Amino acid sequence: MTALGKEDIPALMARIGAGAKAAAAQLAVASTEDKNRALIEAATALRTDQKTILAANAKDMAAGERKALSAALLDRLRLDGGRIEAMAKGLEDIAALPDPVGAIMAQWDRPNGLHIERVRTPLGVIGVIYESRPNVTADAGALCLKAGNAAILRGGSESFHSSNAIMACLAKGLRAANLPEGSIALIPTRDRAAVGEMLAMSDIIDVIVPRGGKSLIERVSAESRIPLFKHLEGICHVYVDASADPETASKVLINAKMRRTGVCGAAETLLVDRAAPGGLLENLIGDLIGAGCEVRGDEAVRAADPRIVAAKEEDWDTEYLDAIISARVVDGVDGALDHIAAHSSGHTESIIAEDASVAEKFLSRVDSAIVMLNASTQYADGGEFGMGAEIGISTGKMHARGPVGVEQLTSFKYVVRGSGQCRP
């Protein structure tokens, strides 16, 4: 890929935008069969071209190691046969989902004989800006396509080669289904000026989905002239109530923190009820440390184990994305609710409890996109929700919240059928 000069970026983005706008008009009326064929053929290409994708990923990994990227970022960047197969299976799962476009959400008749329907429609052109994870290229492109939208993708510089190799597979699928190649476009430059141009394309792009770290979200929020589906930090909490089953608490906590520490659904803070039975806190801390996790605790937690590092105030607001967790003793569910209200990013919170009234209080009062009972926060994923995949977890409250799947990538219009009615 040849380098682009600064003066070429506006022309590049104008060309990509024009292609996406034209493609969106065709995708809005494309058949379910054609969209599904594109996804299935792309999945086949991912499997067939696995060696090419892995070679591209090896270049990105080597560059990431030279840049001394953190272990969490390298894990997000890494591809292997299993992750490529998961991408391919994800495309097939999306193809198997019902087509949301044209679905009647509600319908009713008025006394004057008018028949009114609320019908799902595509949003149009969706811009996705993401970091590190190359699999987002496949997930985002496929979800937008299934919902009848064109997609303009801007992947992170770290995953440049990997994302382009995956994009080549998506392009094969589009060609096989005779859909316009502008349906999914990956911006072919690392130049950050392309992001600035993208955020100003309000005449082309209908919504922007930023998926990445705090600095990316802050920049997009400050500069964008286009509505956003925000995916903020995943400062996720696990609250262990006095009524919790100790075995459930331990296994859920370890999975929530340690299954994959670099995902946004990983638990970052443990809250334990001050009234918990003796030994529960000590056992939970011991299990975490035994699993290789550093624990940073308040004074009450530190009293339970001398290996615990003293927590600083900023720890309660930190998304570690690493084998580190902050821990605090709280005064029951009300103390947990107060802490979460003050420090949560609004992503995912879980309560471990057997007391139904306590559980319901937590589930009803926590104001996050996802709340869980006796389950790992790492289930905060569109695929695990049966949505095929997700374009991100929206932590905002408008239009889409939680996993953003195909339905969340649609809007709606009202279709009114009459027989000559005139308003008096």
Secondary structure by P-SEA (a helix, b strand, c coil): cccccccaaaaaaaaaaaaaaaaaaaaacccaaaaaaaaaaaaaaaaaaaaaaaaaaaaaaaaaaaacccaaaaaaacccaaaaaaaaaaaaaaaaccccccccccccccccbbbbbbbbbbccbbbbbbccccaaaaaaaaaaaaacbbbbbbbcccaaaaaaaaaaaaaaaaaaaccccccccccccccaaaaaaaaaccccccbbbbbccaaaaaaaaaccccccccccccbbbbbbcccccaaaaaaaaaaaccccccccccccbbbbbcccccaaaaaaaaaaaaabbbbbbcaaaaaacccccccccccccccccccbbbbbbcccaaaaaaaaaacccccbbbbbcccaaaaaaaaacccccccccccccccccccccccccccccccccccccccccccccbbbbbbbbbcccccc
